[in-house]
């Protein structure tokens, strides 16, 4: 599979156009037979799981059948379905072209990135998508524990950037993060006390009704967000 994640930031006072696009874009995505899976999502303000939506920033996730997407150039062309809309509203657009390589879990009960091994030998620059549907009766406990992890991640070795995305505020949340290497990502995930404690509580308290964890090789990145591309000079 080839996955394209596009983050779009609208100018001040035009966030409403992003909200409208979440309804309009569904038609095109639904009719596009090259797309195996897609999601239209909002973004949080703090770069990870967030209780506060950023009404100016939105996300489009598209997963393509591998036999219908041949190369990075074609991948870039595939992201232009909505470019006229974004250009009209003078949006800033940042796109990542990704190859899922490792993972587990489901999204809407689907293996949306195909059958993946839990581990591979790949050790280079890596992106990680962590998403979950939080149980309604666990919301208070979950949100009480995630803020400390957010602060720790932003100062972790090898951390490049992260984005909070999600289908539904509070309940259906995801974090997309990028790391210099798998070793750096693993050090944060399993050796930082706050994050290790959250992993333990996730299992012990059964916070999620559904969860997914996927790692990606980054094939390309173009565009900008807040004036820069976090992967400039790194690919």
Secondary structure, 3 states (H helix, E strand, C coil): CEEEEEEEECCCCCHHHHHHHHHHHHHHHHHCCCEEEEEEEEEECCCCCCCCEEEEEEEEEEEECHHHCCCHHHHHHHHHHHHHHHHHCCCEEEEEEEEEEEEEECECCECCCCCCECCCCCCCCEEEEEEEEECHHHHHHHHHHHHHHHHHHCCCCCEEEEEEEEEECCCEEEEEEEECCHHHHHHHHHHCHHHHHHHHHHHHHCCEEEEEEEEEEEEEEEECECCECCCCCCC
